[in-house]
Amino acid sequence: MKIIFGSIYYPIWGGYSVGYDILITALKKNKNLKADYWTNLKAINFSRKSKYK
């Protein structure tokens, strides 16, 4: 919650920005992912597909 809504250490809505970047990174690296597949992925699996660092 502190990452999403901000705190002393994180900007407000920072979690959404990071999530968006992970999404875009995963879709660029996995061009064959169809929307009906990736919309049902658990966050951990999507994160692994993005190889986000």
mmCIF file of the N, C-alpha and C atoms, coordinates in Angstrom:
data_MODEL
# 
_entry.id   MODEL 
# 
loop_
_atom_site.group_PDB 
_atom_site.id 
_atom_site.type_symbol 
_atom_site.label_atom_id 
_atom_site.label_alt_id 
_atom_site.label_comp_id 
_atom_site.label_asym_id 
_atom_site.label_entity_id 
_atom_site.label_seq_id 
_atom_site.pdbx_PDB_ins_code 
_atom_site.Cartn_x 
_atom_site.Cartn_y 
_atom_site.Cartn_z 
_atom_site.occupancy 
_atom_site.B_iso_or_equiv 
_atom_site.pdbx_formal_charge 
_atom_site.auth_seq_id 
_atom_site.auth_comp_id 
_atom_site.auth_asym_id 
_atom_site.auth_atom_id 
_atom_site.pdbx_PDB_model_num 
ATOM 1   N N  . MET A 1 1  ? 0.816  -1.188  0.000   1.00 0.00 ? 1  MET A N  1 
ATOM 2   C CA . MET A 1 1  ? 0.000  0.000   0.000   1.00 0.00 ? 1  MET A CA 1 
ATOM 3   C C  . MET A 1 1  ? 0.867  1.261   0.000   1.00 0.00 ? 1  MET A C  1 
ATOM 4   N N  . LYS A 1 2  ? 2.006  1.185   0.669   1.00 0.00 ? 2  LYS A N  1 
ATOM 5   C CA . LYS A 1 2  ? 2.875  2.360   0.709   1.00 0.00 ? 2  LYS A CA 1 
ATOM 6   C C  . LYS A 1 2  ? 3.454  2.675   -0.668  1.00 0.00 ? 2  LYS A C  1 
ATOM 7   N N  . ILE A 1 3  ? 3.675  1.644   -1.460  1.00 0.00 ? 3  ILE A N  1 
ATOM 8   C CA . ILE A 1 3  ? 4.219  1.869   -2.800  1.00 0.00 ? 3  ILE A CA 1 
ATOM 9   C C  . ILE A 1 3  ? 3.144  2.457   -3.707  1.00 0.00 ? 3  ILE A C  1 
ATOM 10  N N  . ILE A 1 4  ? 1.929  1.944   -3.635  1.00 0.00 ? 4  ILE A N  1 
ATOM 11  C CA . ILE A 1 4  ? 0.840  2.431   -4.481  1.00 0.00 ? 4  ILE A CA 1 
ATOM 12  C C  . ILE A 1 4  ? 0.442  3.858   -4.113  1.00 0.00 ? 4  ILE A C  1 
ATOM 13  N N  . PHE A 1 5  ? 0.206  4.109   -2.831  1.00 0.00 ? 5  PHE A N  1 
ATOM 14  C CA . PHE A 1 5  ? -0.340 5.389   -2.395  1.00 0.00 ? 5  PHE A CA 1 
ATOM 15  C C  . PHE A 1 5  ? 0.703  6.382   -1.912  1.00 0.00 ? 5  PHE A C  1 
ATOM 16  N N  . GLY A 1 6  ? 1.962  6.003   -1.913  1.00 0.00 ? 6  GLY A N  1 
ATOM 17  C CA . GLY A 1 6  ? 3.029  6.907   -1.528  1.00 0.00 ? 6  GLY A CA 1 
ATOM 18  C C  . GLY A 1 6  ? 3.352  6.860   -0.044  1.00 0.00 ? 6  GLY A C  1 
ATOM 19  N N  . SER A 1 7  ? 4.551  7.251   0.262   1.00 0.00 ? 7  SER A N  1 
ATOM 20  C CA . SER A 1 7  ? 5.033  7.317   1.633   1.00 0.00 ? 7  SER A CA 1 
ATOM 21  C C  . SER A 1 7  ? 6.280  8.198   1.625   1.00 0.00 ? 7  SER A C  1 
ATOM 22  N N  . ILE A 1 8  ? 6.998  8.161   2.691   1.00 0.00 ? 8  ILE A N  1 
ATOM 23  C CA . ILE A 1 8  ? 8.240  8.922   2.760   1.00 0.00 ? 8  ILE A CA 1 
ATOM 24  C C  . ILE A 1 8  ? 9.227  8.429   1.693   1.00 0.00 ? 8  ILE A C  1 
ATOM 25  N N  . TYR A 1 9  ? 9.193  7.133   1.409   1.00 0.00 ? 9  TYR A N  1 
ATOM 26  C CA . TYR A 1 9  ? 10.175 6.528   0.514   1.00 0.00 ? 9  TYR A CA 1 
ATOM 27  C C  . TYR A 1 9  ? 9.715  6.387   -0.935  1.00 0.00 ? 9  TYR A C  1 
ATOM 28  N N  . TYR A 1 10 ? 8.420  6.476   -1.182  1.00 0.00 ? 10 TYR A N  1 
ATOM 29  C CA . TYR A 1 10 ? 7.870  6.247   -2.520  1.00 0.00 ? 10 TYR A CA 1 
ATOM 30  C C  . TYR A 1 10 ? 6.956  7.393   -2.934  1.00 0.00 ? 10 TYR A C  1 
ATOM 31  N N  . PRO A 1 11 ? 6.991  7.796   -4.210  1.00 0.00 ? 11 PRO A N  1 
ATOM 32  C CA . PRO A 1 11 ? 6.076  8.848   -4.664  1.00 0.00 ? 11 PRO A CA 1 
ATOM 33  C C  . PRO A 1 11 ? 4.642  8.320   -4.749  1.00 0.00 ? 11 PRO A C  1 
ATOM 34  N N  . ILE A 1 12 ? 3.680  9.223   -4.694  1.00 0.00 ? 12 ILE A N  1 
ATOM 35  C CA . ILE A 1 12 ? 2.277  8.831   -4.817  1.00 0.00 ? 12 ILE A CA 1 
ATOM 36  C C  . ILE A 1 12 ? 2.069  8.156   -6.173  1.00 0.00 ? 12 ILE A C  1 
ATOM 37  N N  . TRP A 1 13 ? 1.357  7.062   -6.179  1.00 0.00 ? 13 TRP A N  1 
ATOM 38  C CA . TRP A 1 13 ? 1.028  6.257   -7.364  1.00 0.00 ? 13 TRP A CA 1 
ATOM 39  C C  . TRP A 1 13 ? 2.255  5.637   -8.033  1.00 0.00 ? 13 TRP A C  1 
ATOM 40  N N  . GLY A 1 14 ? 3.354  5.567   -7.341  1.00 0.00 ? 14 GLY A N  1 
ATOM 41  C CA . GLY A 1 14 ? 4.572  4.980   -7.900  1.00 0.00 ? 14 GLY A CA 1 
ATOM 42  C C  . GLY A 1 14 ? 4.401  3.532   -8.312  1.00 0.00 ? 14 GLY A C  1 
ATOM 43  N N  . GLY A 1 15 ? 3.598  2.790   -7.576  1.00 0.00 ? 15 GLY A N  1 
ATOM 44  C CA . GLY A 1 15 ? 3.363  1.377   -7.901  1.00 0.00 ? 15 GLY A CA 1 
ATOM 45  C C  . GLY A 1 15 ? 2.685  1.198   -9.248  1.00 0.00 ? 15 GLY A C  1 
ATOM 46  N N  . TYR A 1 16 ? 1.789  2.105   -9.587  1.00 0.00 ? 16 TYR A N  1 
ATOM 47  C CA . TYR A 1 16 ? 1.123  2.022   -10.888 1.00 0.00 ? 16 TYR A CA 1 
ATOM 48  C C  . TYR A 1 16 ? 2.114  2.283   -12.018 1.00 0.00 ? 16 TYR A C  1 
ATOM 49  N N  . SER A 1 17 ? 3.023  3.210   -11.807 1.00 0.00 ? 17 SER A N  1 
ATOM 50  C CA . SER A 1 17 ? 4.034  3.509   -12.823 1.00 0.00 ? 17 SER A CA 1 
ATOM 51  C C  . SER A 1 17 ? 4.947  2.311   -13.055 1.00 0.00 ? 17 SER A C  1 
ATOM 52  N N  . VAL A 1 18 ? 5.366  1.681   -11.975 1.00 0.00 ? 18 VAL A N  1 
ATOM 53  C CA . VAL A 1 18 ? 6.222  0.499   -12.095 1.00 0.00 ? 18 VAL A CA 1 
ATOM 54  C C  . VAL A 1 18 ? 5.442  -0.638  -12.755 1.00 0.00 ? 18 VAL A C  1 
ATOM 55  N N  . GLY A 1 19 ? 4.195  -0.840  -12.362 1.00 0.00 ? 19 GLY A N  1 
ATOM 56  C CA . GLY A 1 19 ? 3.368  -1.888  -12.968 1.00 0.00 ? 19 GLY A CA 1 
ATOM 57  C C  . GLY A 1 19 ? 3.180  -1.685  -14.458 1.00 0.00 ? 19 GLY A C  1 
ATOM 58  N N  . TYR A 1 20 ? 2.957  -0.458  -14.857 1.00 0.00 ? 20 TYR A N  1 
ATOM 59  C CA . TYR A 1 20 ? 2.816  -0.141  -16.286 1.00 0.00 ? 20 TYR A CA 1 
ATOM 60  C C  . TYR A 1 20 ? 4.100  -0.465  -17.031 1.00 0.00 ? 20 TYR A C  1 
ATOM 61  N N  . ASP A 1 21 ? 5.233  -0.112  -16.452 1.00 0.00 ? 21 ASP A N  1 
ATOM 62  C CA . ASP A 1 21 ? 6.514  -0.384  -17.093 1.00 0.00 ? 21 ASP A CA 1 
ATOM 63  C C  . ASP A 1 21 ? 6.759  -1.886  -17.215 1.00 0.00 ? 21 ASP A C  1 
ATOM 64  N N  . ILE A 1 22 ? 6.395  -2.652  -16.187 1.00 0.00 ? 22 ILE A N  1 
ATOM 65  C CA . ILE A 1 22 ? 6.533  -4.114  -16.253 1.00 0.00 ? 22 ILE A CA 1 
ATOM 66  C C  . ILE A 1 22 ? 5.653  -4.667  -17.362 1.00 0.00 ? 22 ILE A C  1 
ATOM 67  N N  . LEU A 1 23 ? 4.427  -4.183  -17.456 1.00 0.00 ? 23 LEU A N  1 
ATOM 68  C CA . LEU A 1 23 ? 3.503  -4.627  -18.502 1.00 0.00 ? 23 LEU A CA 1 
ATOM 69  C C  . LEU A 1 23 ? 4.068  -4.368  -19.896 1.00 0.00 ? 23 LEU A C  1 
ATOM 70  N N  . ILE A 1 24 ? 4.511  -3.160  -20.144 1.00 0.00 ? 24 ILE A N  1 
ATOM 71  C CA . ILE A 1 24 ? 5.047  -2.802  -21.458 1.00 0.00 ? 24 ILE A CA 1 
ATOM 72  C C  . ILE A 1 24 ? 6.296  -3.621  -21.776 1.00 0.00 ? 24 ILE A C  1 
ATOM 73  N N  . THR A 1 25 ? 7.174  -3.791  -20.793 1.00 0.00 ? 25 THR A N  1 
ATOM 74  C CA . THR A 1 25 ? 8.393  -4.581  -20.988 1.00 0.00 ? 25 THR A CA 1 
ATOM 75  C C  . THR A 1 25 ? 8.052  -6.025  -21.355 1.00 0.00 ? 25 THR A C  1 
ATOM 76  N N  . ALA A 1 26 ? 7.110  -6.628  -20.644 1.00 0.00 ? 26 ALA A N  1 
ATOM 77  C CA . ALA A 1 26 ? 6.719  -8.012  -20.926 1.00 0.00 ? 26 ALA A CA 1 
ATOM 78  C C  . ALA A 1 26 ? 6.112  -8.145  -22.308 1.00 0.00 ? 26 ALA A C  1 
ATOM 79  N N  . LEU A 1 27 ? 5.266  -7.210  -22.696 1.00 0.00 ? 27 LEU A N  1 
ATOM 80  C CA . LEU A 1 27 ? 4.618  -7.298  -24.011 1.00 0.00 ? 27 LEU A CA 1 
ATOM 81  C C  . LEU A 1 27 ? 5.621  -7.104  -25.144 1.00 0.00 ? 27 LEU A C  1 
ATOM 82  N N  . LYS A 1 28 ? 6.613  -6.263  -24.939 1.00 0.00 ? 28 LYS A N  1 
ATOM 83  C CA . LYS A 1 28 ? 7.652  -6.068  -25.963 1.00 0.00 ? 28 LYS A CA 1 
ATOM 84  C C  . LYS A 1 28 ? 8.524  -7.304  -26.118 1.00 0.00 ? 28 LYS A C  1 
ATOM 85  N N  . LYS A 1 29 ? 8.805  -7.983  -25.009 1.00 0.00 ? 29 LYS A N  1 
ATOM 86  C CA . LYS A 1 29 ? 9.667  -9.172  -25.041 1.00 0.00 ? 29 LYS A CA 1 
ATOM 87  C C  . LYS A 1 29 ? 8.914  -10.425 -25.460 1.00 0.00 ? 29 LYS A C  1 
ATOM 88  N N  . ASN A 1 30 ? 7.597  -10.408 -25.382 1.00 0.00 ? 30 ASN A N  1 
ATOM 89  C CA . ASN A 1 30 ? 6.777  -11.577 -25.696 1.00 0.00 ? 30 ASN A CA 1 
ATOM 90  C C  . ASN A 1 30 ? 5.668  -11.169 -26.655 1.00 0.00 ? 30 ASN A C  1 
ATOM 91  N N  . LYS A 1 31 ? 6.033  -10.871 -27.862 1.00 0.00 ? 31 LYS A N  1 
ATOM 92  C CA . LYS A 1 31 ? 5.078  -10.349 -28.846 1.00 0.00 ? 31 LYS A CA 1 
ATOM 93  C C  . LYS A 1 31 ? 3.948  -11.326 -29.161 1.00 0.00 ? 31 LYS A C  1 
ATOM 94  N N  . ASN A 1 32 ? 4.137  -12.591 -28.831 1.00 0.00 ? 32 ASN A N  1 
ATOM 95  C CA . ASN A 1 32 ? 3.101  -13.588 -29.107 1.00 0.00 ? 32 ASN A CA 1 
ATOM 96  C C  . ASN A 1 32 ? 2.042  -13.687 -27.999 1.00 0.00 ? 32 ASN A C  1 
ATOM 97  N N  . LEU A 1 33 ? 2.184  -12.900 -26.927 1.00 0.00 ? 33 LEU A N  1 
ATOM 98  C CA . LEU A 1 33 ? 1.191  -12.939 -25.845 1.00 0.00 ? 33 LEU A CA 1 
ATOM 99  C C  . LEU A 1 33 ? -0.102 -12.281 -26.309 1.00 0.00 ? 33 LEU A C  1 
ATOM 100 N N  . LYS A 1 34 ? -1.173 -13.010 -26.220 1.00 0.00 ? 34 LYS A N  1 
ATOM 101 C CA . LYS A 1 34 ? -2.492 -12.493 -26.586 1.00 0.00 ? 34 LYS A CA 1 
ATOM 102 C C  . LYS A 1 34 ? -3.173 -11.940 -25.339 1.00 0.00 ? 34 LYS A C  1 
ATOM 103 N N  . ALA A 1 35 ? -4.002 -10.936 -25.523 1.00 0.00 ? 35 ALA A N  1 
ATOM 104 C CA . ALA A 1 35 ? -4.654 -10.264 -24.402 1.00 0.00 ? 35 ALA A CA 1 
ATOM 105 C C  . ALA A 1 35 ? -5.448 -11.234 -23.525 1.00 0.00 ? 35 ALA A C  1 
ATOM 106 N N  . ASP A 1 36 ? -6.146 -12.191 -24.114 1.00 0.00 ? 36 ASP A N  1 
ATOM 107 C CA . ASP A 1 36 ? -6.944 -13.121 -23.307 1.00 0.00 ? 36 ASP A CA 1 
ATOM 108 C C  . ASP A 1 36 ? -6.069 -14.028 -22.450 1.00 0.00 ? 36 ASP A C  1 
ATOM 109 N N  . TYR A 1 37 ? -4.800 -14.183 -22.809 1.00 0.00 ? 37 TYR A N  1 
ATOM 110 C CA . TYR A 1 37 ? -3.868 -14.979 -22.014 1.00 0.00 ? 37 TYR A CA 1 
ATOM 111 C C  . TYR A 1 37 ? -3.258 -14.139 -20.894 1.00 0.00 ? 37 TYR A C  1 
ATOM 112 N N  . TRP A 1 38 ? -2.670 -12.988 -21.236 1.00 0.00 ? 38 TRP A N  1 
ATOM 113 C CA . TRP A 1 38 ? -1.940 -12.239 -20.222 1.00 0.00 ? 38 TRP A CA 1 
ATOM 114 C C  . TRP A 1 38 ? -2.834 -11.521 -19.229 1.00 0.00 ? 38 TRP A C  1 
ATOM 115 N N  . THR A 1 39 ? -4.085 -11.263 -19.572 1.00 0.00 ? 39 THR A N  1 
ATOM 116 C CA . THR A 1 39 ? -4.959 -10.625 -18.597 1.00 0.00 ? 39 THR A CA 1 
ATOM 117 C C  . THR A 1 39 ? -5.310 -11.567 -17.445 1.00 0.00 ? 39 THR A C  1 
ATOM 118 N N  . ASN A 1 40 ? -5.124 -12.865 -17.639 1.00 0.00 ? 40 ASN A N  1 
ATOM 119 C CA . ASN A 1 40 ? -5.407 -13.847 -16.588 1.00 0.00 ? 40 ASN A CA 1 
ATOM 120 C C  . ASN A 1 40 ? -4.160 -14.354 -15.878 1.00 0.00 ? 40 ASN A C  1 
ATOM 121 N N  . LEU A 1 41 ? -2.988 -13.824 -16.225 1.00 0.00 ? 41 LEU A N  1 
ATOM 122 C CA . LEU A 1 41 ? -1.757 -14.266 -15.578 1.00 0.00 ? 41 LEU A CA 1 
ATOM 123 C C  . LEU A 1 41 ? -1.663 -13.722 -14.154 1.00 0.00 ? 41 LEU A C  1 
ATOM 124 N N  . LYS A 1 42 ? -1.113 -14.523 -13.270 1.00 0.00 ? 42 LYS A N  1 
ATOM 125 C CA . LYS A 1 42 ? -0.822 -14.030 -11.927 1.00 0.00 ? 42 LYS A CA 1 
ATOM 126 C C  . LYS A 1 42 ? 0.351  -13.060 -12.038 1.00 0.00 ? 42 LYS A C  1 
ATOM 127 N N  . ALA A 1 43 ? 0.401  -12.116 -11.134 1.00 0.00 ? 43 ALA A N  1 
ATOM 128 C CA . ALA A 1 43 ? 1.432  -11.073 -11.178 1.00 0.00 ? 43 ALA A CA 1 
ATOM 129 C C  . ALA A 1 43 ? 2.841  -11.652 -11.219 1.00 0.00 ? 43 ALA A C  1 
ATOM 130 N N  . ILE A 1 44 ? 3.105  -12.688 -10.445 1.00 0.00 ? 44 ILE A N  1 
ATOM 131 C CA . ILE A 1 44 ? 4.458  -13.260 -10.410 1.00 0.00 ? 44 ILE A CA 1 
ATOM 132 C C  . ILE A 1 44 ? 4.844  -13.838 -11.770 1.00 0.00 ? 44 ILE A C  1 
ATOM 133 N N  . ASN A 1 45 ? 3.907  -14.484 -12.451 1.00 0.00 ? 45 ASN A N  1 
ATOM 134 C CA . ASN A 1 45 ? 4.203  -15.056 -13.762 1.00 0.00 ? 45 ASN A CA 1 
ATOM 135 C C  . ASN A 1 45 ? 4.427  -13.966 -14.804 1.00 0.00 ? 45 ASN A C  1 
ATOM 136 N N  . PHE A 1 46 ? 3.650  -12.901 -14.716 1.00 0.00 ? 46 PHE A N  1 
ATOM 137 C CA . PHE A 1 46 ? 3.818  -11.794 -15.642 1.00 0.00 ? 46 PHE A CA 1 
ATOM 138 C C  . PHE A 1 46 ? 5.166  -11.124 -15.414 1.00 0.00 ? 46 PHE A C  1 
ATOM 139 N N  . SER A 1 47 ? 5.527  -10.971 -14.175 1.00 0.00 ? 47 SER A N  1 
ATOM 140 C CA . SER A 1 47 ? 6.818  -10.383 -13.830 1.00 0.00 ? 47 SER A CA 1 
ATOM 141 C C  . SER A 1 47 ? 7.961  -11.223 -14.389 1.00 0.00 ? 47 SER A C  1 
ATOM 142 N N  . ARG A 1 48 ? 7.844  -12.527 -14.293 1.00 0.00 ? 48 ARG A N  1 
ATOM 143 C CA . ARG A 1 48 ? 8.882  -13.414 -14.830 1.00 0.00 ? 48 ARG A CA 1 
ATOM 144 C C  . ARG A 1 48 ? 8.976  -13.301 -16.344 1.00 0.00 ? 48 ARG A C  1 
ATOM 145 N N  . LYS A 1 49 ? 7.846  -13.189 -17.015 1.00 0.00 ? 49 LYS A N  1 
ATOM 146 C CA . LYS A 1 49 ? 7.859  -13.056 -18.471 1.00 0.00 ? 49 LYS A CA 1 
ATOM 147 C C  . LYS A 1 49 ? 8.492  -11.750 -18.912 1.00 0.00 ? 49 LYS A C  1 
ATOM 148 N N  . SER A 1 50 ? 8.392  -10.721 -18.100 1.00 0.00 ? 50 SER A N  1 
ATOM 149 C CA . SER A 1 50 ? 8.957  -9.428  -18.470 1.00 0.00 ? 50 SER A CA 1 
ATOM 150 C C  . SER A 1 50 ? 10.467 -9.387  -18.252 1.00 0.00 ? 50 SER A C  1 
ATOM 151 N N  . LYS A 1 51 ? 10.954 -10.250 -17.339 1.00 0.00 ? 51 LYS A N  1 
ATOM 152 C CA . LYS A 1 51 ? 12.369 -10.231 -16.936 1.00 0.00 ? 51 LYS A CA 1 
ATOM 153 C C  . LYS A 1 51 ? 12.758 -8.824  -16.490 1.00 0.00 ? 51 LYS A C  1 
ATOM 154 N N  . TYR A 1 52 ? 11.817 -8.162  -15.839 1.00 0.00 ? 52 TYR A N  1 
ATOM 155 C CA . TYR A 1 52 ? 11.991 -6.778  -15.397 1.00 0.00 ? 52 TYR A CA 1 
ATOM 156 C C  . TYR A 1 52 ? 13.028 -6.685  -14.303 1.00 0.00 ? 52 TYR A C  1 
ATOM 157 N N  . LYS A 1 53 ? 13.868 -5.678  -14.380 1.00 0.00 ? 53 LYS A N  1 
ATOM 158 C CA . LYS A 1 53 ? 14.895 -5.448  -13.334 1.00 0.00 ? 53 LYS A CA 1 
ATOM 159 C C  . LYS A 1 53 ? 14.887 -4.019  -12.927 1.00 0.00 ? 53 LYS A C  1 
# 
